[in-house]
Amino acid sequence: MVFALQSGTPAAEELAALYAGGCPLGEAELRRAASAVERAGGRDWAQTQACDRMAAAMDHLARAVPDPAEAGDLLLLAELVTRRSR
């Protein structure tokens, strides 16, 4: 959200306008906000950040637990969380 708001794009302006009212957003406004975040690059940024952190975590885990079989479930869970689409 913060990345999208700071992107300097028309979508960022739309997103800021949606939140400027200070009232809770309704369903239609939430959909517009989600679309604006996507168009402003917020989702891509978040996915990149998640992948970078996943890679670092896997590196730390590999050093802490040398046997990958012992860390398998944890790695699968981390992969699921970082790769989910919704």
PyMOL Python script that loads the backbone (N, CA, C, O; Angstrom):
from pymol import cmd

cmd.read_pdbstr("""\
ATOM      1  N   MET A   1       0.821  -1.174   0.000  1.00  0.00           N
ATOM      2  CA  MET A   1       0.000   0.000   0.000  1.00  0.00           C
ATOM      3  C   MET A   1       0.872   1.247   0.000  1.00  0.00           C
ATOM      4  O   MET A   1       0.651   2.161  -0.794  1.00  0.00           O
ATOM      5  N   VAL A   2       1.861   1.288   0.886  1.00  0.00           N
ATOM      6  CA  VAL A   2       2.725   2.462   0.980  1.00  0.00           C
ATOM      7  C   VAL A   2       3.503   2.651  -0.316  1.00  0.00           C
ATOM      8  O   VAL A   2       3.614   3.769  -0.818  1.00  0.00           O
ATOM      9  N   PHE A   3       4.042   1.557  -0.860  1.00  0.00           N
ATOM     10  CA  PHE A   3       4.761   1.655  -2.131  1.00  0.00           C
ATOM     11  C   PHE A   3       3.850   2.230  -3.206  1.00  0.00           C
ATOM     12  O   PHE A   3       4.246   3.132  -3.945  1.00  0.00           O
ATOM     13  N   ALA A   4       2.646   1.716  -3.291  1.00  0.00           N
ATOM     14  CA  ALA A   4       1.698   2.173  -4.311  1.00  0.00           C
ATOM     15  C   ALA A   4       1.381   3.655  -4.129  1.00  0.00           C
ATOM     16  O   ALA A   4       1.337   4.402  -5.107  1.00  0.00           O
ATOM     17  N   LEU A   5       1.163   4.083  -2.900  1.00  0.00           N
ATOM     18  CA  LEU A   5       0.844   5.486  -2.638  1.00  0.00           C
ATOM     19  C   LEU A   5       2.008   6.411  -2.989  1.00  0.00           C
ATOM     20  O   LEU A   5       1.792   7.565  -3.360  1.00  0.00           O
ATOM     21  N   GLN A   6       3.222   5.919  -2.877  1.00  0.00           N
ATOM     22  CA  GLN A   6       4.399   6.738  -3.140  1.00  0.00           C
ATOM     23  C   GLN A   6       4.938   6.573  -4.558  1.00  0.00           C
ATOM     24  O   GLN A   6       6.002   7.106  -4.874  1.00  0.00           O
ATOM     25  N   SER A   7       4.235   5.858  -5.404  1.00  0.00           N
ATOM     26  CA  SER A   7       4.742   5.538  -6.743  1.00  0.00           C
ATOM     27  C   SER A   7       4.720   6.717  -7.710  1.00  0.00           C
ATOM     28  O   SER A   7       5.395   6.679  -8.739  1.00  0.00           O
ATOM     29  N   GLY A   8       3.964   7.752  -7.399  1.00  0.00           N
ATOM     30  CA  GLY A   8       3.896   8.900  -8.296  1.00  0.00           C
ATOM     31  C   GLY A   8       3.114   8.639  -9.571  1.00  0.00           C
ATOM     32  O   GLY A   8       3.247   9.377 -10.547  1.00  0.00           O
ATOM     33  N   THR A   9       2.310   7.608  -9.568  1.00  0.00           N
ATOM     34  CA  THR A   9       1.530   7.236 -10.745  1.00  0.00           C
ATOM     35  C   THR A   9       0.104   7.770 -10.625  1.00  0.00           C
ATOM     36  O   THR A   9      -0.332   8.145  -9.537  1.00  0.00           O
ATOM     37  N   PRO A  10      -0.622   7.803 -11.747  1.00  0.00           N
ATOM     38  CA  PRO A  10      -2.046   8.169 -11.655  1.00  0.00           C
ATOM     39  C   PRO A  10      -2.813   7.235 -10.713  1.00  0.00           C
ATOM     40  O   PRO A  10      -3.744   7.660 -10.030  1.00  0.00           O
ATOM     41  N   ALA A  11      -2.414   5.967 -10.685  1.00  0.00           N
ATOM     42  CA  ALA A  11      -3.072   5.017  -9.781  1.00  0.00           C
ATOM     43  C   ALA A  11      -2.837   5.409  -8.321  1.00  0.00           C
ATOM     44  O   ALA A  11      -3.717   5.221  -7.481  1.00  0.00           O
ATOM     45  N   ALA A  12      -1.657   5.953  -8.014  1.00  0.00           N
ATOM     46  CA  ALA A  12      -1.370   6.411  -6.654  1.00  0.00           C
ATOM     47  C   ALA A  12      -2.279   7.571  -6.282  1.00  0.00           C
ATOM     48  O   ALA A  12      -2.754   7.662  -5.150  1.00  0.00           O
ATOM     49  N   GLU A  13      -2.517   8.455  -7.238  1.00  0.00           N
ATOM     50  CA  GLU A  13      -3.429   9.581  -6.984  1.00  0.00           C
ATOM     51  C   GLU A  13      -4.846   9.082  -6.730  1.00  0.00           C
ATOM     52  O   GLU A  13      -5.541   9.580  -5.845  1.00  0.00           O
ATOM     53  N   GLU A  14      -5.267   8.096  -7.512  1.00  0.00           N
ATOM     54  CA  GLU A  14      -6.599   7.519  -7.325  1.00  0.00           C
ATOM     55  C   GLU A  14      -6.716   6.873  -5.943  1.00  0.00           C
ATOM     56  O   GLU A  14      -7.720   7.039  -5.251  1.00  0.00           O
ATOM     57  N   LEU A  15      -5.689   6.148  -5.562  1.00  0.00           N
ATOM     58  CA  LEU A  15      -5.667   5.481  -4.263  1.00  0.00           C
ATOM     59  C   LEU A  15      -5.714   6.503  -3.125  1.00  0.00           C
ATOM     60  O   LEU A  15      -6.457   6.328  -2.159  1.00  0.00           O
ATOM     61  N   ALA A  16      -4.930   7.554  -3.242  1.00  0.00           N
ATOM     62  CA  ALA A  16      -4.931   8.598  -2.216  1.00  0.00           C
ATOM     63  C   ALA A  16      -6.306   9.255  -2.109  1.00  0.00           C
ATOM     64  O   ALA A  16      -6.775   9.552  -1.010  1.00  0.00           O
ATOM     65  N   ALA A  17      -6.944   9.477  -3.248  1.00  0.00           N
ATOM     66  CA  ALA A  17      -8.278  10.083  -3.241  1.00  0.00           C
ATOM     67  C   ALA A  17      -9.294   9.181  -2.557  1.00  0.00           C
ATOM     68  O   ALA A  17     -10.184   9.661  -1.855  1.00  0.00           O
ATOM     69  N   LEU A  18      -9.164   7.879  -2.760  1.00  0.00           N
ATOM     70  CA  LEU A  18     -10.078   6.941  -2.114  1.00  0.00           C
ATOM     71  C   LEU A  18      -9.962   7.010  -0.596  1.00  0.00           C
ATOM     72  O   LEU A  18     -10.963   6.920   0.115  1.00  0.00           O
ATOM     73  N   TYR A  19      -8.748   7.168  -0.110  1.00  0.00           N
ATOM     74  CA  TYR A  19      -8.523   7.187   1.336  1.00  0.00           C
ATOM     75  C   TYR A  19      -8.664   8.566   1.952  1.00  0.00           C
ATOM     76  O   TYR A  19      -8.695   8.689   3.177  1.00  0.00           O
ATOM     77  N   ALA A  20      -8.750   9.599   1.143  1.00  0.00           N
ATOM     78  CA  ALA A  20      -8.819  10.963   1.654  1.00  0.00           C
ATOM     79  C   ALA A  20     -10.104  11.236   2.438  1.00  0.00           C
ATOM     80  O   ALA A  20     -10.125  12.104   3.310  1.00  0.00           O
ATOM     81  N   GLY A  21     -11.160  10.508   2.135  1.00  0.00           N
ATOM     82  CA  GLY A  21     -12.433  10.735   2.805  1.00  0.00           C
ATOM     83  C   GLY A  21     -12.435  10.372   4.273  1.00  0.00           C
ATOM     84  O   GLY A  21     -13.240  10.910   5.033  1.00  0.00           O
ATOM     85  N   GLY A  22     -11.566   9.484   4.692  1.00  0.00           N
ATOM     86  CA  GLY A  22     -11.480   9.099   6.090  1.00  0.00           C
ATOM     87  C   GLY A  22     -12.535   8.108   6.540  1.00  0.00           C
ATOM     88  O   GLY A  22     -12.478   7.626   7.671  1.00  0.00           O
ATOM     89  N   CYS A  23     -13.490   7.795   5.690  1.00  0.00           N
ATOM     90  CA  CYS A  23     -14.540   6.835   6.033  1.00  0.00           C
ATOM     91  C   CYS A  23     -14.104   5.440   5.600  1.00  0.00           C
ATOM     92  O   CYS A  23     -13.295   5.297   4.683  1.00  0.00           O
ATOM     93  N   PRO A  24     -14.634   4.418   6.252  1.00  0.00           N
ATOM     94  CA  PRO A  24     -14.344   3.053   5.792  1.00  0.00           C
ATOM     95  C   PRO A  24     -14.797   2.879   4.339  1.00  0.00           C
ATOM     96  O   PRO A  24     -15.836   3.396   3.928  1.00  0.00           O
ATOM     97  N   LEU A  25     -14.001   2.149   3.587  1.00  0.00           N
ATOM     98  CA  LEU A  25     -14.318   1.923   2.183  1.00  0.00           C
ATOM     99  C   LEU A  25     -15.352   0.813   2.041  1.00  0.00           C
ATOM    100  O   LEU A  25     -15.310  -0.195   2.747  1.00  0.00           O
ATOM    101  N   GLY A  26     -16.272   1.020   1.121  1.00  0.00           N
ATOM    102  CA  GLY A  26     -17.243  -0.017   0.801  1.00  0.00           C
ATOM    103  C   GLY A  26     -16.629  -1.026  -0.160  1.00  0.00           C
ATOM    104  O   GLY A  26     -15.470  -0.904  -0.555  1.00  0.00           O
ATOM    105  N   GLU A  27     -17.417  -2.015  -0.525  1.00  0.00           N
ATOM    106  CA  GLU A  27     -16.911  -3.084  -1.390  1.00  0.00           C
ATOM    107  C   GLU A  27     -16.403  -2.550  -2.732  1.00  0.00           C
ATOM    108  O   GLU A  27     -15.333  -2.953  -3.189  1.00  0.00           O
ATOM    109  N   ALA A  28     -17.144  -1.667  -3.353  1.00  0.00           N
ATOM    110  CA  ALA A  28     -16.724  -1.119  -4.648  1.00  0.00           C
ATOM    111  C   ALA A  28     -15.436  -0.314  -4.510  1.00  0.00           C
ATOM    112  O   ALA A  28     -14.554  -0.403  -5.364  1.00  0.00           O
ATOM    113  N   GLU A  29     -15.325   0.468  -3.445  1.00  0.00           N
ATOM    114  CA  GLU A  29     -14.109   1.261  -3.231  1.00  0.00           C
ATOM    115  C   GLU A  29     -12.909   0.367  -2.930  1.00  0.00           C
ATOM    116  O   GLU A  29     -11.791   0.650  -3.362  1.00  0.00           O
ATOM    117  N   LEU A  30     -13.146  -0.707  -2.193  1.00  0.00           N
ATOM    118  CA  LEU A  30     -12.056  -1.652  -1.910  1.00  0.00           C
ATOM    119  C   LEU A  30     -11.541  -2.297  -3.190  1.00  0.00           C
ATOM    120  O   LEU A  30     -10.338  -2.498  -3.351  1.00  0.00           O
ATOM    121  N   ARG A  31     -12.451  -2.617  -4.092  1.00  0.00           N
ATOM    122  CA  ARG A  31     -12.028  -3.189  -5.379  1.00  0.00           C
ATOM    123  C   ARG A  31     -11.226  -2.178  -6.180  1.00  0.00           C
ATOM    124  O   ARG A  31     -10.216  -2.525  -6.793  1.00  0.00           O
ATOM    125  N   ARG A  32     -11.672  -0.928  -6.179  1.00  0.00           N
ATOM    126  CA  ARG A  32     -10.930   0.128  -6.880  1.00  0.00           C
ATOM    127  C   ARG A  32      -9.558   0.324  -6.243  1.00  0.00           C
ATOM    128  O   ARG A  32      -8.568   0.513  -6.950  1.00  0.00           O
ATOM    129  N   ALA A  33      -9.495   0.280  -4.919  1.00  0.00           N
ATOM    130  CA  ALA A  33      -8.218   0.442  -4.219  1.00  0.00           C
ATOM    131  C   ALA A  33      -7.268  -0.704  -4.558  1.00  0.00           C
ATOM    132  O   ALA A  33      -6.084  -0.476  -4.810  1.00  0.00           O
ATOM    133  N   ALA A  34      -7.778  -1.923  -4.566  1.00  0.00           N
ATOM    134  CA  ALA A  34      -6.939  -3.075  -4.909  1.00  0.00           C
ATOM    135  C   ALA A  34      -6.423  -2.954  -6.340  1.00  0.00           C
ATOM    136  O   ALA A  34      -5.261  -3.253  -6.614  1.00  0.00           O
ATOM    137  N   SER A  35      -7.277  -2.521  -7.238  1.00  0.00           N
ATOM    138  CA  SER A  35      -6.865  -2.325  -8.622  1.00  0.00           C
ATOM    139  C   SER A  35      -5.804  -1.234  -8.725  1.00  0.00           C
ATOM    140  O   SER A  35      -4.836  -1.377  -9.472  1.00  0.00           O
ATOM    141  N   ALA A  36      -5.980  -0.153  -7.982  1.00  0.00           N
ATOM    142  CA  ALA A  36      -5.010   0.940  -8.007  1.00  0.00           C
ATOM    143  C   ALA A  36      -3.656   0.487  -7.459  1.00  0.00           C
ATOM    144  O   ALA A  36      -2.614   0.853  -8.003  1.00  0.00           O
ATOM    145  N   VAL A  37      -3.665  -0.298  -6.399  1.00  0.00           N
ATOM    146  CA  VAL A  37      -2.413  -0.835  -5.846  1.00  0.00           C
ATOM    147  C   VAL A  37      -1.707  -1.670  -6.905  1.00  0.00           C
ATOM    148  O   VAL A  37      -0.496  -1.551  -7.095  1.00  0.00           O
ATOM    149  N   GLU A  38      -2.462  -2.510  -7.589  1.00  0.00           N
ATOM    150  CA  GLU A  38      -1.900  -3.356  -8.653  1.00  0.00           C
ATOM    151  C   GLU A  38      -1.293  -2.492  -9.761  1.00  0.00           C
ATOM    152  O   GLU A  38      -0.155  -2.718 -10.173  1.00  0.00           O
ATOM    153  N   ARG A  39      -2.049  -1.507 -10.238  1.00  0.00           N
ATOM    154  CA  ARG A  39      -1.577  -0.649 -11.336  1.00  0.00           C
ATOM    155  C   ARG A  39      -0.390   0.213 -10.938  1.00  0.00           C
ATOM    156  O   ARG A  39       0.424   0.575 -11.787  1.00  0.00           O
ATOM    157  N   ALA A  40      -0.284   0.542  -9.669  1.00  0.00           N
ATOM    158  CA  ALA A  40       0.824   1.361  -9.185  1.00  0.00           C
ATOM    159  C   ALA A  40       2.076   0.535  -8.910  1.00  0.00           C
ATOM    160  O   ALA A  40       3.115   1.089  -8.552  1.00  0.00           O
ATOM    161  N   GLY A  41       1.987  -0.776  -9.074  1.00  0.00           N
ATOM    162  CA  GLY A  41       3.151  -1.639  -8.881  1.00  0.00           C
ATOM    163  C   GLY A  41       3.303  -2.171  -7.468  1.00  0.00           C
ATOM    164  O   GLY A  41       4.313  -2.799  -7.154  1.00  0.00           O
ATOM    165  N   GLY A  42       2.330  -1.936  -6.620  1.00  0.00           N
ATOM    166  CA  GLY A  42       2.424  -2.382  -5.233  1.00  0.00           C
ATOM    167  C   GLY A  42       2.499  -3.888  -5.077  1.00  0.00           C
ATOM    168  O   GLY A  42       3.262  -4.397  -4.255  1.00  0.00           O
ATOM    169  N   ARG A  43       1.722  -4.588  -5.848  1.00  0.00           N
ATOM    170  CA  ARG A  43       1.727  -6.054  -5.749  1.00  0.00           C
ATOM    171  C   ARG A  43       3.060  -6.633  -6.214  1.00  0.00           C
ATOM    172  O   ARG A  43       3.613  -7.523  -5.569  1.00  0.00           O
ATOM    173  N   ASP A  44       3.573  -6.126  -7.334  1.00  0.00           N
ATOM    174  CA  ASP A  44       4.865  -6.607  -7.832  1.00  0.00           C
ATOM    175  C   ASP A  44       5.974  -6.334  -6.824  1.00  0.00           C
ATOM    176  O   ASP A  44       6.829  -7.187  -6.583  1.00  0.00           O
ATOM    177  N   TRP A  45       5.954  -5.136  -6.236  1.00  0.00           N
ATOM    178  CA  TRP A  45       6.955  -4.785  -5.233  1.00  0.00           C
ATOM    179  C   TRP A  45       6.873  -5.749  -4.049  1.00  0.00           C
ATOM    180  O   TRP A  45       7.893  -6.255  -3.583  1.00  0.00           O
ATOM    181  N   ALA A  46       5.663  -5.997  -3.569  1.00  0.00           N
ATOM    182  CA  ALA A  46       5.481  -6.887  -2.418  1.00  0.00           C
ATOM    183  C   ALA A  46       5.949  -8.302  -2.737  1.00  0.00           C
ATOM    184  O   ALA A  46       6.560  -8.963  -1.897  1.00  0.00           O
ATOM    185  N   GLN A  47       5.660  -8.765  -3.953  1.00  0.00           N
ATOM    186  CA  GLN A  47       6.091 -10.112  -4.348  1.00  0.00           C
ATOM    187  C   GLN A  47       7.614 -10.202  -4.403  1.00  0.00           C
ATOM    188  O   GLN A  47       8.197 -11.195  -3.968  1.00  0.00           O
ATOM    189  N   THR A  48       8.249  -9.173  -4.934  1.00  0.00           N
ATOM    190  CA  THR A  48       9.716  -9.151  -4.994  1.00  0.00           C
ATOM    191  C   THR A  48      10.303  -9.156  -3.590  1.00  0.00           C
ATOM    192  O   THR A  48      11.258  -9.882  -3.314  1.00  0.00           O
ATOM    193  N   GLN A  49       9.732  -8.345  -2.704  1.00  0.00           N
ATOM    194  CA  GLN A  49      10.205  -8.309  -1.322  1.00  0.00           C
ATOM    195  C   GLN A  49      10.039  -9.673  -0.651  1.00  0.00           C
ATOM    196  O   GLN A  49      10.936 -10.133   0.056  1.00  0.00           O
ATOM    197  N   ALA A  50       8.907 -10.308  -0.868  1.00  0.00           N
ATOM    198  CA  ALA A  50       8.655 -11.626  -0.277  1.00  0.00           C
ATOM    199  C   ALA A  50       9.659 -12.655  -0.785  1.00  0.00           C
ATOM    200  O   ALA A  50      10.165 -13.465  -0.008  1.00  0.00           O
ATOM    201  N   CYS A  51       9.949 -12.628  -2.074  1.00  0.00           N
ATOM    202  CA  CYS A  51      10.911 -13.578  -2.647  1.00  0.00           C
ATOM    203  C   CYS A  51      12.315 -13.336  -2.108  1.00  0.00           C
ATOM    204  O   CYS A  51      13.039 -14.284  -1.803  1.00  0.00           O
ATOM    205  N   ASP A  52      12.699 -12.067  -1.993  1.00  0.00           N
ATOM    206  CA  ASP A  52      14.022 -11.750  -1.444  1.00  0.00           C
ATOM    207  C   ASP A  52      14.146 -12.231  -0.007  1.00  0.00           C
ATOM    208  O   ASP A  52      15.168 -12.797   0.380  1.00  0.00           O
ATOM    209  N   ARG A  53      13.107 -12.005   0.778  1.00  0.00           N
ATOM    210  CA  ARG A  53      13.144 -12.435   2.175  1.00  0.00           C
ATOM    211  C   ARG A  53      13.090 -13.957   2.295  1.00  0.00           C
ATOM    212  O   ARG A  53      13.707 -14.541   3.186  1.00  0.00           O
ATOM    213  N   MET A  54      12.351 -14.588   1.393  1.00  0.00           N
ATOM    214  CA  MET A  54      12.289 -16.049   1.367  1.00  0.00           C
ATOM    215  C   MET A  54      13.670 -16.626   1.084  1.00  0.00           C
ATOM    216  O   MET A  54      14.091 -17.581   1.737  1.00  0.00           O
ATOM    217  N   ALA A  55      14.368 -16.057   0.123  1.00  0.00           N
ATOM    218  CA  ALA A  55      15.711 -16.536  -0.219  1.00  0.00           C
ATOM    219  C   ALA A  55      16.655 -16.385   0.974  1.00  0.00           C
ATOM    220  O   ALA A  55      17.435 -17.291   1.266  1.00  0.00           O
ATOM    221  N   ALA A  56      16.588 -15.256   1.656  1.00  0.00           N
ATOM    222  CA  ALA A  56      17.428 -15.046   2.834  1.00  0.00           C
ATOM    223  C   ALA A  56      17.071 -16.025   3.947  1.00  0.00           C
ATOM    224  O   ALA A  56      17.953 -16.578   4.603  1.00  0.00           O
ATOM    225  N   ALA A  57      15.778 -16.237   4.153  1.00  0.00           N
ATOM    226  CA  ALA A  57      15.340 -17.174   5.193  1.00  0.00           C
ATOM    227  C   ALA A  57      15.792 -18.599   4.881  1.00  0.00           C
ATOM    228  O   ALA A  57      16.218 -19.332   5.773  1.00  0.00           O
ATOM    229  N   MET A  58      15.695 -18.980   3.619  1.00  0.00           N
ATOM    230  CA  MET A  58      16.139 -20.325   3.229  1.00  0.00           C
ATOM    231  C   MET A  58      17.641 -20.485   3.455  1.00  0.00           C
ATOM    232  O   MET A  58      18.103 -21.547   3.872  1.00  0.00           O
ATOM    233  N   ASP A  59      18.389 -19.434   3.179  1.00  0.00           N
ATOM    234  CA  ASP A  59      19.833 -19.480   3.414  1.00  0.00           C
ATOM    235  C   ASP A  59      20.129 -19.669   4.894  1.00  0.00           C
ATOM    236  O   ASP A  59      20.969 -20.490   5.265  1.00  0.00           O
ATOM    237  N   HIS A  60      19.438 -18.907   5.740  1.00  0.00           N
ATOM    238  CA  HIS A  60      19.634 -19.036   7.194  1.00  0.00           C
ATOM    239  C   HIS A  60      19.192 -20.413   7.674  1.00  0.00           C
ATOM    240  O   HIS A  60      19.855 -21.021   8.514  1.00  0.00           O
ATOM    241  N   LEU A  61      18.087 -20.900   7.150  1.00  0.00           N
ATOM    242  CA  LEU A  61      17.591 -22.207   7.551  1.00  0.00           C
ATOM    243  C   LEU A  61      18.551 -23.310   7.125  1.00  0.00           C
ATOM    244  O   LEU A  61      18.779 -24.260   7.875  1.00  0.00           O
ATOM    245  N   ALA A  62      19.109 -23.190   5.934  1.00  0.00           N
ATOM    246  CA  ALA A  62      20.058 -24.205   5.457  1.00  0.00           C
ATOM    247  C   ALA A  62      21.285 -24.280   6.358  1.00  0.00           C
ATOM    248  O   ALA A  62      21.848 -25.355   6.565  1.00  0.00           O
ATOM    249  N   ARG A  63      21.693 -23.142   6.888  1.00  0.00           N
ATOM    250  CA  ARG A  63      22.831 -23.144   7.808  1.00  0.00           C
ATOM    251  C   ARG A  63      22.450 -23.686   9.184  1.00  0.00           C
ATOM    252  O   ARG A  63      23.266 -24.323   9.850  1.00  0.00           O
ATOM    253  N   ALA A  64      21.223 -23.437   9.603  1.00  0.00           N
ATOM    254  CA  ALA A  64      20.781 -23.873  10.928  1.00  0.00           C
ATOM    255  C   ALA A  64      20.373 -25.341  10.944  1.00  0.00           C
ATOM    256  O   ALA A  64      20.598 -26.044  11.929  1.00  0.00           O
ATOM    257  N   VAL A  65      19.769 -25.802   9.844  1.00  0.00           N
ATOM    258  CA  VAL A  65      19.293 -27.183   9.739  1.00  0.00           C
ATOM    259  C   VAL A  65      19.879 -27.771   8.456  1.00  0.00           C
ATOM    260  O   VAL A  65      19.262 -27.673   7.396  1.00  0.00           O
ATOM    261  N   PRO A  66      21.053 -28.375   8.540  1.00  0.00           N
ATOM    262  CA  PRO A  66      21.738 -28.848   7.336  1.00  0.00           C
ATOM    263  C   PRO A  66      20.984 -29.929   6.548  1.00  0.00           C
ATOM    264  O   PRO A  66      21.205 -30.080   5.347  1.00  0.00           O
ATOM    265  N   ASP A  67      20.101 -30.676   7.209  1.00  0.00           N
ATOM    266  CA  ASP A  67      19.348 -31.729   6.518  1.00  0.00           C
ATOM    267  C   ASP A  67      18.048 -31.143   5.976  1.00  0.00           C
ATOM    268  O   ASP A  67      17.140 -30.856   6.757  1.00  0.00           O
ATOM    269  N   PRO A  68      17.932 -30.956   4.645  1.00  0.00           N
ATOM    270  CA  PRO A  68      16.732 -30.350   4.067  1.00  0.00           C
ATOM    271  C   PRO A  68      15.451 -31.102   4.396  1.00  0.00           C
ATOM    272  O   PRO A  68      14.385 -30.490   4.472  1.00  0.00           O
ATOM    273  N   ALA A  69      15.528 -32.412   4.593  1.00  0.00           N
ATOM    274  CA  ALA A  69      14.332 -33.198   4.907  1.00  0.00           C
ATOM    275  C   ALA A  69      13.722 -32.739   6.230  1.00  0.00           C
ATOM    276  O   ALA A  69      12.500 -32.738   6.384  1.00  0.00           O
ATOM    277  N   GLU A  70      14.561 -32.353   7.176  1.00  0.00           N
ATOM    278  CA  GLU A  70      14.065 -31.909   8.477  1.00  0.00           C
ATOM    279  C   GLU A  70      13.368 -30.554   8.388  1.00  0.00           C
ATOM    280  O   GLU A  70      12.508 -30.245   9.213  1.00  0.00           O
ATOM    281  N   ALA A  71      13.726 -29.755   7.409  1.00  0.00           N
ATOM    282  CA  ALA A  71      13.146 -28.427   7.263  1.00  0.00           C
ATOM    283  C   ALA A  71      12.094 -28.389   6.159  1.00  0.00           C
ATOM    284  O   ALA A  71      11.568 -27.322   5.841  1.00  0.00           O
ATOM    285  N   GLY A  72      11.787 -29.538   5.578  1.00  0.00           N
ATOM    286  CA  GLY A  72      10.892 -29.605   4.428  1.00  0.00           C
ATOM    287  C   GLY A  72       9.540 -28.952   4.615  1.00  0.00           C
ATOM    288  O   GLY A  72       9.124 -28.156   3.773  1.00  0.00           O
ATOM    289  N   ASP A  73       8.840 -29.265   5.697  1.00  0.00           N
ATOM    290  CA  ASP A  73       7.510 -28.697   5.920  1.00  0.00           C
ATOM    291  C   ASP A  73       7.567 -27.176   6.088  1.00  0.00           C
ATOM    292  O   ASP A  73       6.705 -26.452   5.591  1.00  0.00           O
ATOM    293  N   LEU A  74       8.583 -26.714   6.787  1.00  0.00           N
ATOM    294  CA  LEU A  74       8.730 -25.275   6.984  1.00  0.00           C
ATOM    295  C   LEU A  74       8.990 -24.578   5.648  1.00  0.00           C
ATOM    296  O   LEU A  74       8.444 -23.506   5.386  1.00  0.00           O
ATOM    297  N   LEU A  75       9.812 -25.179   4.819  1.00  0.00           N
ATOM    298  CA  LEU A  75      10.091 -24.596   3.500  1.00  0.00           C
ATOM    299  C   LEU A  75       8.845 -24.603   2.616  1.00  0.00           C
ATOM    300  O   LEU A  75       8.596 -23.639   1.892  1.00  0.00           O
ATOM    301  N   LEU A  76       8.067 -25.674   2.668  1.00  0.00           N
ATOM    302  CA  LEU A  76       6.828 -25.734   1.889  1.00  0.00           C
ATOM    303  C   LEU A  76       5.844 -24.655   2.328  1.00  0.00           C
ATOM    304  O   LEU A  76       5.201 -24.020   1.492  1.00  0.00           O
ATOM    305  N   LEU A  77       5.728 -24.449   3.627  1.00  0.00           N
ATOM    306  CA  LEU A  77       4.842 -23.414   4.142  1.00  0.00           C
ATOM    307  C   LEU A  77       5.309 -22.026   3.692  1.00  0.00           C
ATOM    308  O   LEU A  77       4.499 -21.204   3.263  1.00  0.00           O
ATOM    309  N   ALA A  78       6.587 -21.775   3.790  1.00  0.00           N
ATOM    310  CA  ALA A  78       7.128 -20.478   3.370  1.00  0.00           C
ATOM    311  C   ALA A  78       6.893 -20.261   1.880  1.00  0.00           C
ATOM    312  O   ALA A  78       6.548 -19.155   1.463  1.00  0.00           O
ATOM    313  N   GLU A  79       7.073 -21.278   1.095  1.00  0.00           N
ATOM    314  CA  GLU A  79       6.832 -21.186  -0.347  1.00  0.00           C
ATOM    315  C   GLU A  79       5.363 -20.891  -0.625  1.00  0.00           C
ATOM    316  O   GLU A  79       5.049 -20.052  -1.469  1.00  0.00           O
ATOM    317  N   LEU A  80       4.477 -21.562   0.065  1.00  0.00           N
ATOM    318  CA  LEU A  80       3.043 -21.345  -0.110  1.00  0.00           C
ATOM    319  C   LEU A  80       2.664 -19.898   0.204  1.00  0.00           C
ATOM    320  O   LEU A  80       1.915 -19.271  -0.545  1.00  0.00           O
ATOM    321  N   VAL A  81       3.177 -19.380   1.298  1.00  0.00           N
ATOM    322  CA  VAL A  81       2.837 -18.025   1.718  1.00  0.00           C
ATOM    323  C   VAL A  81       3.373 -16.980   0.739  1.00  0.00           C
ATOM    324  O   VAL A  81       2.680 -16.008   0.438  1.00  0.00           O
ATOM    325  N   THR A  82       4.574 -17.163   0.247  1.00  0.00           N
ATOM    326  CA  THR A  82       5.171 -16.145  -0.621  1.00  0.00           C
ATOM    327  C   THR A  82       4.698 -16.242  -2.067  1.00  0.00           C
ATOM    328  O   THR A  82       4.815 -15.267  -2.809  1.00  0.00           O
ATOM    329  N   ARG A  83       4.181 -17.364  -2.482  1.00  0.00           N
ATOM    330  CA  ARG A  83       3.772 -17.535  -3.874  1.00  0.00           C
ATOM    331  C   ARG A  83       2.257 -17.451  -4.072  1.00  0.00           C
ATOM    332  O   ARG A  83       1.786 -17.522  -5.207  1.00  0.00           O
ATOM    333  N   ARG A  84       1.500 -17.305  -3.013  1.00  0.00           N
ATOM    334  CA  ARG A  84       0.043 -17.292  -3.160  1.00  0.00           C
ATOM    335  C   ARG A  84      -0.384 -16.092  -3.995  1.00  0.00           C
ATOM    336  O   ARG A  84       0.265 -15.046  -3.980  1.00  0.00           O
ATOM    337  N   SER A  85      -1.467 -16.254  -4.711  1.00  0.00           N
ATOM    338  CA  SER A  85      -1.932 -15.171  -5.580  1.00  0.00           C
ATOM    339  C   SER A  85      -3.054 -14.364  -4.938  1.00  0.00           C
ATOM    340  O   SER A  85      -3.328 -13.252  -5.389  1.00  0.00           O
ATOM    341  N   ARG A  86      -3.697 -14.869  -3.930  1.00  0.00           N
ATOM    342  CA  ARG A  86      -4.775 -14.132  -3.237  1.00  0.00           C
ATOM    343  C   ARG A  86      -4.755 -14.476  -1.778  1.00  0.00           C
ATOM    344  O   ARG A  86      -5.575 -13.969  -1.013  1.00  0.00           O
TER     345      ARG A  86
END
""", "prot")
cmd.dss("prot")
cmd.show_as("cartoon", "prot")
cmd.util.cbc("prot")
cmd.orient("prot")
